[in-house]
Amino acid sequence: MTEFELLEELQKELGLPDIEADEVTAQSVADYTGVSWSKAAAVLKAKLAAGELTSRQVRTHNGKPATAYRKAGA
């Protein structure tokens, strides 16, 4: 096994999953609605605490790590 092959294997095991089509981030909500990132994050966290959403750590389409939210039970 080459170093590259090992790194690829470890990336699959340890790396963050890609964001799914039914998930949003605070940044995507802010961009879509025009509110600030902090307001979008606060609303998402409140909905998470109320059980309306679930969250997980993902890698966005541009490769950055983020918290993604989706409807609970989806």
Buried (B, 14 or more C-beta within 10 A) or exposed (E): EEEEEEEEEEEEEEEBEEBEEEBBBBBBBBEEEEBEEEBBBEBBBEBBEEEEBBBBEBBBEEEEEBBBBBEEEE
